[in-house]
Amino acid sequence: MGALLAIAGFEARQRLKLLSTWVYFFAFFALALLWMAAAGGVFKEAFVSFGGRVLINAPRQVALSSAFLGCLGIIVVAAMMGRSVQQDFEYEMHHFFFSAPIPKYAYVFGRFLGALATLAVVFSAILLGTLLGTVLPGIDHARVGPYSVAGYLLPYFHTLLPNLFIFGAIFFALAALTRRMLAVYVASVVMLIGYIVAPSLARDLDYKTLAALIDPFGTTALIRLTEYWSLTERNTLQVPFAGVFLVNRALWSAFSLVVLLLGYWRFSFVATPAGRRGRPGPTSRRHLAARSRPRPPRTRRPTSPRAASPCCWRNRPGSRSANRSRTSISP
């Protein structure tokens, strides 16, 4: 457990030192400010409607704002989660981790928890922006009600953090198994398409509950849960963690946990990817072919005196070579 926490802390510290992390943070903060400004009537050409003249800082409206803005950050989740494990293979650093006395679970879950903690910091900018956006100049004060601490914390723990775990587990497993970022980005696009398709299913009354369950972002389930609330309820009540919203969160969290555990099981803690385990490379195939090639039979050297010392045999007295030598030097 100590190694796991050490790797998680190392990953979080390294991520928080990157400039891109804080670029994401301030981008979400500015987006939330603009969102609340449009909801409060600052812009005449652009506006955000929550269904009727409701308070923009009521718990339901804050939950919807957090859910909608969090959906736009799926590419950020894919980039940070995928890079947390893929960068080791890109920069050829995985040899150091794999040869060190580090357990497999410590490396995998340490990287995952470190990236998840960094994403939690980045996406907290959404709540900070929705809070400070209500005091911008030009906001219609008639649409700002009393502030509630629970109204800002509950959407963070019920919507944003579960979404980070759900999509983070899927993207992390894909990056760990494929060791490529292409599959991660393709999966993020598929998730966005699913987010677009789910509201179209909700238009039909017979499929509203199904659309709320298959939406991995939880936005459709949140709308479904508060669909028939009165204006007073939308301005005062906290969004309960119950009903179809609870089932949606539990269903997708369980699915992502299974994906993460399967990715951990299939992850190969060696330099060769899991899909290529046991498959010899080109060098290995040439080596095996050379070993399996039949060798020519060995021949034994002749042991006769003539074959053993031919020079002595040629210079032996009475031999032809010796006679030729004597003949050549005679006058």
C-alpha positions as CSV (number, residue, x, y, z in Angstrom):
1,M,0.0,0.0,0.0
2,G,2.9,2.3,0.7
3,A,4.2,1.9,-2.9
4,L,0.7,2.6,-4.3
5,L,0.4,5.8,-2.4
6,A,3.9,6.9,-3.3
7,I,3.2,6.4,-7.0
8,A,-0.1,8.1,-6.8
9,G,1.4,11.1,-5.0
10,F,4.3,11.2,-7.5
11,E,1.8,11.2,-10.4
12,A,-0.4,13.9,-8.9
13,R,2.6,16.2,-8.1
14,Q,4.0,15.8,-11.6
15,R,0.6,16.5,-13.2
16,L,0.0,19.6,-11.0
17,K,3.4,21.0,-12.1
18,L,2.4,20.9,-15.8
19,L,1.2,24.1,-17.4
20,S,-1.5,22.3,-19.3
21,T,-3.2,21.2,-16.1
22,W,-3.7,24.8,-15.0
23,V,-4.7,25.8,-18.6
24,Y,-7.5,23.2,-18.3
25,F,-8.4,24.6,-14.8
26,F,-8.8,28.2,-15.9
27,A,-10.5,27.2,-19.1
28,F,-13.3,25.4,-17.1
29,F,-13.4,28.3,-14.7
30,A,-13.9,30.8,-17.5
31,L,-16.5,28.6,-19.2
32,A,-18.5,28.3,-16.0
33,L,-18.4,32.1,-15.5
34,L,-19.7,32.6,-19.1
35,W,-22.4,30.0,-18.5
36,M,-23.7,31.7,-15.4
37,A,-23.4,35.1,-17.0
38,A,-25.6,33.9,-19.9
39,A,-28.1,32.3,-17.4
40,G,-28.2,35.6,-15.4
41,G,-29.1,37.8,-18.3
42,V,-25.7,39.5,-18.9
43,F,-25.8,38.8,-22.6
44,K,-28.8,39.8,-24.6
45,E,-28.1,37.6,-27.7
46,A,-27.1,34.4,-25.7
47,F,-28.9,33.0,-22.8
48,V,-29.2,29.7,-20.8
49,S,-32.6,28.5,-19.7
50,F,-33.3,26.0,-16.9
51,G,-37.0,25.8,-17.7
52,G,-38.9,28.7,-16.4
53,R,-37.8,31.7,-14.4
54,V,-35.9,29.9,-11.7
55,L,-33.0,30.9,-9.5
56,I,-29.7,30.3,-11.3
57,N,-27.9,29.3,-8.0
58,A,-30.5,26.9,-6.8
59,P,-29.3,23.3,-6.1
60,R,-31.0,21.9,-9.1
61,Q,-29.7,24.5,-11.5
62,V,-26.2,24.2,-10.1
63,A,-26.3,20.4,-10.5
64,L,-27.5,20.8,-14.1
65,S,-24.8,23.3,-14.9
66,S,-22.1,21.1,-13.4
67,A,-23.4,18.1,-15.4
68,F,-23.5,20.0,-18.7
69,L,-20.1,21.6,-18.3
70,G,-18.6,18.4,-17.2
71,C,-19.6,16.7,-20.4
72,L,-17.5,19.1,-22.3
73,G,-14.4,17.9,-20.5
74,I,-14.4,14.3,-21.7
75,I,-11.5,15.0,-24.1
76,V,-9.5,16.4,-21.1
77,V,-10.3,13.2,-19.1
78,A,-9.1,11.1,-22.1
79,A,-5.9,13.1,-22.5
80,M,-4.9,13.1,-18.8
81,M,-5.9,9.6,-18.0
82,G,-4.4,8.0,-21.2
83,R,-1.1,9.9,-20.9
84,S,-0.7,8.9,-17.2
85,V,0.2,5.3,-18.3
86,Q,1.0,5.7,-22.0
87,Q,3.8,8.2,-21.6
88,D,6.0,5.6,-19.9
89,F,6.0,3.5,-23.1
90,E,6.4,6.5,-25.4
91,Y,9.5,7.7,-23.6
92,E,10.8,4.2,-23.0
93,M,10.6,4.7,-19.2
94,H,8.6,1.5,-18.5
95,H,11.8,-0.6,-18.3
96,F,12.8,1.2,-15.1
97,F,9.4,0.7,-13.5
98,F,9.1,-3.0,-14.6
99,S,12.6,-3.8,-13.4
100,A,12.1,-2.1,-10.0
101,P,10.7,-4.0,-7.0
102,I,7.3,-2.5,-7.5
103,P,4.1,-4.6,-7.4
104,K,1.9,-4.6,-10.4
105,Y,-1.1,-3.3,-8.4
106,A,0.9,-0.4,-7.0
107,Y,2.0,0.7,-10.5
108,V,-1.4,0.4,-12.2
109,F,-3.7,1.8,-9.4
110,G,-1.1,4.3,-8.3
111,R,-1.0,5.9,-11.8
112,F,-4.8,5.8,-12.0
113,L,-5.4,7.4,-8.6
114,G,-2.8,10.1,-9.2
115,A,-4.4,11.1,-12.5
116,L,-7.9,10.9,-10.9
117,A,-6.8,13.3,-8.1
118,T,-5.5,15.7,-10.7
119,L,-8.7,15.6,-12.6
120,A,-10.7,16.3,-9.4
121,V,-8.7,19.5,-8.9
122,V,-9.2,20.5,-12.5
123,F,-13.0,20.0,-12.5
124,S,-13.4,21.8,-9.2
125,A,-13.0,24.9,-11.3
126,I,-16.6,24.3,-12.6
127,L,-18.1,24.8,-9.2
128,L,-15.8,27.7,-8.4
129,G,-16.9,29.4,-11.7
130,T,-20.6,28.8,-11.1
131,L,-20.3,30.3,-7.6
132,L,-18.4,33.4,-8.6
133,G,-20.4,33.8,-11.8
134,T,-23.4,34.9,-9.7
135,V,-21.7,38.1,-8.6
136,L,-20.6,39.3,-12.1
137,P,-21.7,42.8,-13.1
138,G,-24.9,42.7,-15.1
139,I,-26.4,39.7,-13.3
140,D,-30.1,40.0,-12.7
141,H,-30.2,39.9,-8.9
142,A,-33.8,38.8,-8.9
143,R,-32.6,35.5,-10.3
144,V,-30.0,34.9,-7.6
145,G,-31.3,33.3,-4.4
146,P,-29.7,32.3,-1.1
147,Y,-26.5,30.3,-1.3
148,S,-26.2,26.7,-0.1
149,V,-22.9,24.9,0.6
150,A,-24.6,21.5,0.0
151,G,-26.0,22.8,-3.3
152,Y,-22.4,23.1,-4.6
153,L,-20.8,20.1,-2.9
154,L,-23.5,17.5,-3.7
155,P,-23.2,18.0,-7.5
156,Y,-19.5,17.6,-7.2
157,F,-19.7,14.3,-5.3
158,H,-22.8,13.0,-7.1
159,T,-22.1,14.0,-10.7
160,L,-18.6,15.2,-11.4
161,L,-16.5,12.8,-9.4
162,P,-18.5,9.7,-10.5
163,N,-18.1,10.9,-14.1
164,L,-14.4,11.2,-13.7
165,F,-14.1,7.7,-12.3
166,I,-16.4,6.2,-15.0
167,F,-14.7,7.7,-18.0
168,G,-11.2,7.7,-16.4
169,A,-11.4,4.0,-15.7
170,I,-12.4,3.2,-19.3
171,F,-9.7,5.5,-20.9
172,F,-7.0,4.3,-18.5
173,A,-7.7,0.6,-19.3
174,L,-7.6,1.3,-23.0
175,A,-4.3,3.2,-22.8
176,A,-2.8,0.5,-20.6
177,L,-3.7,-2.3,-22.9
178,T,-3.1,-0.7,-26.3
179,R,-0.3,1.6,-25.2
180,R,-1.6,4.0,-27.8
181,M,-3.6,7.3,-27.5
182,L,-5.6,6.7,-30.7
183,A,-7.9,4.2,-29.1
184,V,-8.5,6.5,-26.1
185,Y,-9.5,9.4,-28.3
186,V,-11.8,7.2,-30.4
187,A,-13.5,6.0,-27.2
188,S,-14.0,9.6,-26.1
189,V,-15.7,10.5,-29.4
190,V,-18.0,7.4,-29.0
191,M,-19.0,8.6,-25.6
192,L,-19.9,12.0,-26.9
193,I,-22.0,10.4,-29.6
194,G,-23.8,8.5,-26.9
195,Y,-24.4,11.7,-25.0
196,I,-26.0,13.2,-28.2
197,V,-28.2,10.1,-28.9
198,A,-29.5,9.7,-25.3
199,P,-31.7,12.9,-25.4
200,S,-33.2,11.9,-28.7
201,L,-34.4,8.7,-27.1
202,A,-35.8,10.7,-24.2
203,R,-38.3,12.5,-26.5
204,D,-40.3,9.3,-26.7
205,L,-42.2,8.8,-23.4
206,D,-41.7,5.0,-23.5
207,Y,-37.9,5.3,-23.5
208,K,-37.3,8.1,-21.0
209,T,-36.2,5.7,-18.3
210,L,-34.0,3.7,-20.7
211,A,-32.4,6.9,-22.0
212,A,-31.7,8.0,-18.4
213,L,-30.0,4.7,-17.6
214,I,-27.8,4.5,-20.7
215,D,-26.5,8.0,-20.4
216,P,-23.0,7.6,-18.8
217,F,-22.9,11.3,-18.0
218,G,-26.0,11.2,-15.8
219,T,-27.4,14.4,-17.2
220,T,-30.5,12.7,-18.6
221,A,-31.1,10.9,-15.4
222,L,-30.9,14.2,-13.5
223,I,-33.4,15.8,-15.8
224,R,-35.7,12.8,-15.5
225,L,-35.6,12.9,-11.7
226,T,-36.6,16.6,-11.5
227,E,-38.8,16.7,-14.6
228,Y,-42.1,17.2,-12.7
229,W,-40.9,19.5,-10.0
230,S,-42.8,22.7,-9.4
231,L,-41.1,26.1,-9.6
232,T,-40.8,26.3,-5.8
233,E,-39.3,22.8,-5.6
234,R,-36.7,23.7,-8.3
235,N,-35.7,26.8,-6.4
236,T,-35.4,25.3,-2.9
237,L,-35.0,21.5,-2.9
238,Q,-31.7,19.6,-3.0
239,V,-31.4,17.0,-5.7
240,P,-31.8,13.6,-3.9
241,F,-29.4,10.9,-4.6
242,A,-32.2,8.4,-5.3
243,G,-34.4,6.9,-8.0
244,V,-33.2,6.6,-11.6
245,F,-30.3,9.0,-10.8
246,L,-28.9,6.6,-8.2
247,V,-29.4,3.6,-10.5
248,N,-27.6,5.4,-13.3
249,R,-24.6,6.2,-11.1
250,A,-24.4,2.8,-9.6
251,L,-24.7,1.0,-13.0
252,W,-22.0,3.0,-14.8
253,S,-19.7,3.0,-11.8
254,A,-19.9,-0.8,-11.5
255,F,-19.3,-1.1,-15.3
256,S,-16.2,1.1,-15.1
257,L,-14.9,-0.8,-12.1
258,V,-15.2,-4.1,-14.0
259,V,-13.4,-2.5,-17.0
260,L,-10.6,-1.2,-14.7
261,L,-10.2,-4.6,-13.1
262,L,-10.1,-6.4,-16.5
263,G,-7.6,-3.9,-17.7
264,Y,-5.5,-4.6,-14.6
265,W,-5.8,-8.4,-15.2
266,R,-4.8,-8.1,-18.8
267,F,-2.1,-5.6,-18.3
268,S,1.3,-7.1,-19.0
269,F,3.9,-5.9,-16.5
270,V,6.7,-6.5,-19.0
271,A,8.1,-4.6,-22.0
272,T,6.0,-6.6,-24.5
273,P,2.3,-5.7,-24.7
274,A,-0.2,-8.1,-23.4
275,G,-1.6,-8.9,-26.8
276,R,1.8,-9.9,-28.1
277,R,2.8,-12.0,-25.1
278,G,4.5,-15.2,-26.3
279,R,4.7,-14.1,-29.9
280,P,8.3,-13.9,-31.0
281,G,9.5,-10.8,-32.8
282,P,11.6,-10.7,-36.0
283,T,14.9,-11.2,-34.2
284,S,13.5,-14.1,-32.2
285,R,12.2,-15.8,-35.3
286,R,15.5,-15.5,-37.1
287,H,17.2,-17.0,-34.0
288,L,14.8,-19.9,-33.9
289,A,15.2,-20.5,-37.6
290,A,18.9,-20.6,-37.3
291,R,18.7,-23.0,-34.4
292,S,16.3,-25.3,-36.2
293,R,18.4,-25.3,-39.4
294,P,20.2,-28.7,-39.9
295,R,24.0,-28.6,-39.5
296,P,26.4,-30.5,-41.7
297,P,27.9,-33.6,-40.2
298,R,31.3,-33.3,-38.6
299,T,34.1,-35.2,-40.3
300,R,37.0,-36.7,-38.3
301,R,40.5,-35.8,-39.3
302,P,42.6,-38.6,-40.7
303,T,45.2,-39.9,-38.3
304,S,47.8,-41.3,-40.8
305,P,51.3,-39.9,-40.5
306,R,51.1,-38.4,-44.0
307,A,47.9,-36.4,-43.1
308,A,49.2,-35.5,-39.6
309,S,52.4,-33.9,-40.8
310,P,52.5,-33.3,-44.5
311,C,55.5,-31.0,-44.3
312,C,57.6,-33.7,-42.7
313,W,56.4,-36.3,-45.2
314,R,57.3,-34.1,-48.2
315,N,60.8,-33.4,-46.8
316,R,61.4,-37.0,-45.8
317,P,64.6,-38.5,-47.4
318,G,63.8,-40.5,-50.5
319,S,60.6,-38.7,-51.2
320,R,60.0,-37.1,-54.6
321,S,59.9,-33.6,-53.2
322,A,63.3,-34.1,-51.5
323,N,64.8,-35.4,-54.7
324,R,63.5,-32.4,-56.7
325,S,65.0,-30.1,-54.1
326,R,68.4,-31.8,-54.4
327,T,68.2,-31.7,-58.2
328,S,67.4,-28.0,-58.3
329,I,70.4,-26.9,-56.2
330,S,73.0,-29.2,-57.9
331,P,75.5,-27.5,-60.3
